[in-house]
């Protein structure tokens, strides 16, 4: 199981207008487009926007923006996705971001979240550098209550693991810093602890070290 396989088991992406919130370097946006979607990626970081734009996929546009203030027209989208990004939306504006998703979706449009669970080997290795236990727990608690608010209907909720292979510890660290450059300042103090956890929790293969991460995906349908 991976994020894209699960999503496409719930909705056919061919011809679908997708908003990818927290698009990063455009990895998921390009993957959606390969399945036939017309994708608008929204990213808060200027540098990542420029990296994503360099890929120049004809069915992907990347805009500078925020989940709580989407630069997207009302009722123009079939699917809004938060792929490992909702817990990065500040808690104070998460409800606003959900309202924005409702605003830009067509009637019956879909809202999809893929989120890392608070625990697991991948999270445990990262925790000394950036412990996301609290933000993930609170974000997922908010998603558990979303259907009760009356604007979205829960169509699917699924727990599944993913595995990521990295050639070595240095490559793993570089990927963490690329997600959030502010982590670089904290790294020297916790590097040794993280490397020990990496060796203990990872599974060695010919391609490098494999770390597993339990995930949860929520798939909602817009009401109204």
C-alpha positions in Angstrom: 0.0 0.0 0.0 1.1 3.5 -0.7 -0.6 6.9 -0.6 -1.3 7.2 -4.3 -2.6 3.6 -4.6 -5.0 4.2 -1.8 -6.3 7.5 -3.1 -6.9 6.1 -6.6 -8.8 3.2 -5.1 -11.3 5.9 -3.9 -11.4 8.3 -6.8 -10.4 8.1 -10.5 -8.0 11.0 -11.1 -8.4 11.2 -14.9 -9.6 14.7 -15.8 -10.0 15.7 -12.1 -9.2 19.2 -10.9 -6.9 18.6 -7.9 -5.6 21.1 -5.3 -2.5 19.8 -3.5 -2.1 21.8 -0.3 1.5 21.8 1.0 2.9 20.6 -2.3 6.5 20.9 -1.4 8.7 20.2 -4.4 5.7 19.0 -6.4 6.3 15.2 -6.0 2.6 14.3 -5.4 1.3 17.0 -7.8 3.3 15.3 -10.6 2.2 11.9 -9.5 -1.5 13.0 -9.7 -0.9 14.5 -13.1 0.5 11.2 -14.4 -2.8 9.7 -13.5 -4.6 12.2 -15.6 -5.4 15.0 -13.1 -5.1 18.8 -13.7 -3.2 19.9 -10.6 -2.7 23.1 -8.7 -0.1 22.8 -6.0 -0.1 25.3 -3.1 3.2 25.8 -1.2 4.1 28.3 1.4 7.9 28.2 0.8 9.2 30.3 -2.0 12.2 28.1 -2.6 10.1 25.0 -2.8 7.8 26.7 -5.3 10.7 27.5 -7.5 12.0 23.9 -7.3 8.6 22.5 -8.1 8.1 24.9 -11.1 11.4 23.7 -12.6 9.8 20.4 -13.4 7.5 22.2 -15.9 4.8 19.5 -16.1 2.1 20.7 -18.5 -0.7 19.6 -16.2 0.8 21.0 -13.0 0.9 24.6 -11.8 2.5 25.6 -8.5 1.3 28.7 -6.6 2.6 30.4 -3.6 -0.1 30.3 -0.9 -1.4 28.9 2.4 -4.0 26.3 3.3 -6.0 28.9 5.3 -6.1 31.3 2.3 -6.2 29.3 -0.9 -5.7 31.3 -4.1 -8.4 29.1 -5.8 -11.8 30.1 -7.1 -15.0 29.0 -5.3 -16.4 25.6 -6.3 -13.7 25.0 -8.9 -12.1 21.8 -7.7 -13.0 18.2 -7.6 -10.4 17.1 -5.0 -8.4 18.8 -2.3 -5.5 16.9 -0.9 -3.3 17.3 2.2 -0.5 14.8 1.7 1.5 14.6 5.0 0.9 18.3 5.3 -2.2 19.0 7.4 -0.2 18.7 10.7 2.1 21.4 9.5 -0.9 23.8 9.2 -0.8 25.9 12.5 -3.4 24.7 14.9 -5.0 28.2 15.2 -5.9 28.2 11.5 -6.6 24.5 10.8 -10.4 25.1 11.0 -10.0 28.0 8.5 -8.0 25.7 6.2 -10.9 23.1 6.3 -13.4 25.9 5.5 -11.2 26.9 2.6 -11.2 23.3 1.3 -15.0 23.3 1.5 -15.1 26.7 -0.4 -13.0 25.6 -3.4 -14.6 22.2 -3.8 -17.5 21.5 -6.1 -20.7 20.0 -4.6 -19.8 16.4 -3.9 -16.1 17.1 -4.2 -13.6 15.1 -2.2 -11.2 16.1 0.6 -8.3 13.7 1.2 -5.7 13.6 4.0 -2.7 11.3 4.3 -1.1 11.7 7.7 1.7 10.1 9.7 0.6 8.5 12.9 2.5 9.9 16.0 4.6 6.7 16.6 6.6 4.2 14.5 10.3 3.8 13.6 10.5 6.7 11.3 8.9 9.0 13.8 11.1 7.7 16.6 14.3 8.4 14.7 13.2 11.9 13.9 11.8 12.7 17.4 15.1 14.1 19.0 15.3 16.6 16.1 11.6 17.4 15.8 9.0 15.6 17.9 5.7 15.9 16.1 3.7 13.7 18.5 1.6 16.6 19.8 0.8 18.3 16.5 0.0 15.0 14.8 -2.3 13.8 17.6 -4.2 17.1 17.7 -4.5 17.3 13.9 -5.9 13.8 13.7 -8.3 14.4 16.5 -9.6 17.4 14.5 -10.1 15.2 11.5 -11.9 12.5 13.5 -14.5 15.2 14.4 -14.8 16.7 11.0 -17.7 14.7 9.8 -19.7 15.7 12.9 -19.5 19.4 11.8 -22.0 18.8 9.0 -20.0 20.1 6.0 -18.2 16.8 5.0 -19.2 13.1 5.0 -16.6 10.6 5.8 -16.2 8.1 2.9 -13.2 6.2 4.1 -10.7 6.0 6.9 -7.8 3.6 6.7 -4.6 2.8 8.7 -1.7 1.5 6.7 2.1 1.4 6.9 4.6 2.9 4.4 8.3 2.1 4.0 11.0 4.4 2.9 14.5 3.3 1.9 17.4 5.7 2.2 21.0 4.9 1.1 22.6 6.1 4.4 22.1 8.2 7.5 23.4 11.4 5.8 20.9 11.1 3.0 18.1 10.6 5.6 19.2 13.8 7.5 19.4 15.8 4.3 15.8 14.9 3.5 14.6 15.9 7.0 16.3 19.3 6.6 14.9 19.8 3.1 11.4 19.6 4.6 12.1 22.2 7.2 15.5 24.0 7.0 15.0 25.3 10.6 15.9 21.8 11.8 19.5 22.3 10.8 20.2 24.5 13.8 19.1 21.8 16.2 20.8 18.9 14.5 24.3 19.0 16.0 23.0 18.5 19.5 20.9 15.4 18.6 22.8 13.9 15.7 24.5 11.1 17.7 21.2 10.1 19.3 19.4 10.0 16.0 22.1 7.9 14.3 21.9 5.3 17.1 18.1 5.1 16.6 18.5 4.9 12.9 20.8 1.9 13.2 18.6 0.2 15.8 15.2 0.8 14.2 16.0 0.6 10.5 16.1 -2.7 8.5 19.2 -3.1 6.4 18.7 -4.0 2.7 20.8 -4.0 -0.5 19.4 -0.5 -1.3 20.2 0.9 2.1 18.2 1.3 5.3 14.4 0.9 5.4 12.3 2.8 8.0 8.6 2.1 8.4 5.9 4.6 9.3 2.3 3.9 10.3 -0.1 6.3 8.5 -3.8 7.1 8.4 -5.8 8.4 5.5 -9.2 10.2 5.7 -11.4 10.6 2.6 -14.4 13.0 2.8 -17.1 14.1 0.5 -18.4 17.7 0.5 -22.0 18.2 1.6 -23.8 21.0 -0.1 
